[in-house]
Amino acid sequence: MPSGFPDYQAFEIPVLVPSGGTGHTSLTVNGVLLGAGTAPVTVAAAGAPHTVFCVPGGGGAPSFAASLSLAEATAGTVALGVRVSGNTQDRVQIYADGRLAWGDGSGALDTVLERTGAAQAMFTADLVLRRENATDETLETSLRGHSYSPFIVYGSGKLAWGSGDAATDVTLYRNAVGALALTGALAASSLSLTTPLPVASGGTGSATGSITGSGALTFAAGGSNQNVTLTPSGSGYTILNGKVGIGTSSPGNPLDISSAASTKLLLTGGATQNGMLFDAVGGVDQFYLYSGAPFVAGWGIYDVTAGLSRLVVANSGRVVIGHTLSAPTAMLQVLGLEEYADNTAAVAGGLTVGAFYRTGDSLKIVH
C-alpha cells in the first residue's frame, strides 16, 4: 500500500478485498472499512454461492445474508461473546461445543444450557416462564402427528394432561390453601402420604365423598406394626356392607371370625356390663348375652322384651333359671316352676315327657 495512505478511506464504489479480508494485507493497516457518510458497507465473497456481510450506517446492527459459522479448535473455546458497554465480562457466551452461558456482565457466567447426551439437555439454573394471565398456556409439549398438546402448564400453575388426539381431560391444580384438586382418577401402584388425605365432595365416587377401586381395594399400613383406623365424624357411623371376614378371605356369613390359634371374641367396655344384643324380629324378641353386673354379677341371658334375666351364672358359680333380677341363693335354683296335682294334670296342662313340675314341696318329672 502506498506510503502516506490514510488509515480510513471512504469509497463510493465496491472495493475488492484480497486475501486477508480486512486484515493487514487489505485496504488499511488496521483492517477497517468505512462507508461514505451513513451509507452501509457491504462485503461480498466472490463466486457463487457467496456470503454477504452488511454493516448499516448510523450505528445499526450488522447482518449476514447467509448462515454464520464460527470454527474453533477445541470444544471448550468461546466461539462468540456478547458484552454490554461498560461491563467487565461477557453477558452471553457461545462455546464451540454448543454450550450457552449467561451472566450479569460483572463476573463469571453462572447460568448454562448444554447438551448432556443423546436428545438430552441440562439447564443449571431455575427456569421462569412468565405470562400475563392465569389461563395463558405457559409451557406445553407436542407429539408429532397429533393435533393437541398432551401436557400443558398454565400461568396459574395448573397442570393438564390429555391423549394428544383431543383436548386435555385431566387437571391438577391448587383449589384452596394447602389443598390440591384432581379432576380425573388417580392410578398408582403405591401412594405414600405423610399427612391425612381428605376426600373432598365427589371424591372418586359419590357426592358424599368416597374412594372407589376398579378392582379389589386394599388398605395396608406401612412401617412396623402400624394401625389402620376408620373414624367417622361427629355422631356418624362406620358401616361395612356385605360379608365381613376376620382372619379369613372368604367369609360365608355376615361376620366370619377365623384363627389358626384359639379363637375368641373379646368385648370390653367402660360400663358395668358388656355383651351382645340379639334381635330376631326387629325389636320384638331381643335377648342380651352379657357379662358384668347390670342385674346380677356374673354371666347371663337377659330378655329385653320382658325385662327379666332368663339364665344367670353368678360369680359364685350358682345358677338360677327363670324370671329373676336377683342373684341365685343355691347352686341350682329354678324360679316359676309350674305346679300340678299329679302327672295326669301336668300332661293335661301341656307338659311333655321329661318336663319338671312340682306338687306342693315335691319336685316331679313327667313320665
C-alpha angles and dihedrals in degrees: 000000000000118000114260094026106151120251092238123035129176120222127195095194130054112278122208112229111210126212110317096051108223092339129114095297094056136072098313136023093243097043102247127144119194127188123222111270110319096338117125124252114230124192115192127186116230122248129029130321094029136176121237122204115190128190111191120219124249095046097298124158118272119245139199124219090206138028118300116229121191112192121200131179097230134037094234095056119111107244097183134011130187121204132180116230108266095023120118095211137038118269093205131023130183115202126208090249091059096259116147120207132185136192141161094261095251102080146000117330110261107182120069135180113191144156112257101178145331107332090349132117132179130209115199098203140046115288113221120191114189127196132175099232134043091232094052116114104243100176132007139168129218137201122215111254094020125109098208136050113255092205131031133177114202129206090252091059094255115147120211132188135190142160094262091241094080140013117301113278105182124062136179118197145148110264101171142359107307093354136109127199126209118198095197138044121288116225116187135157087218136000123200116202127185094183133039114282111227116209105214125208107306095018105179091308137032129357091264092065122265143162114234126187125207088221135001112347117216130185112196127173118225131218122037123324095340124164132239109218130190111193123178120207123252112330093344125130137239104229127191114190124200125014118337122210125196110190091356133082094204111049114187096192136045086268124019121179118190134169137169088223128051108312122221137159111225119202114185128173142161097243128085092266141029128194153125125277117215116201115184104173110020101286099321096099111028126164126185119210103200146171121201134044111302091130109345122015107248136042125321154147114247124199103221093189094053095033093230138109111247096189130016130182103190125210087252090063093250118134129212125188123191142040103336147134092182132091117258116261097200137038087261123018127174118192126196095022110173118249123218133169094234145336092284092055091047092053090046088051091058102264118139134207112302096024119131124231136156136233108199106310094341123102112217138177128219114250 
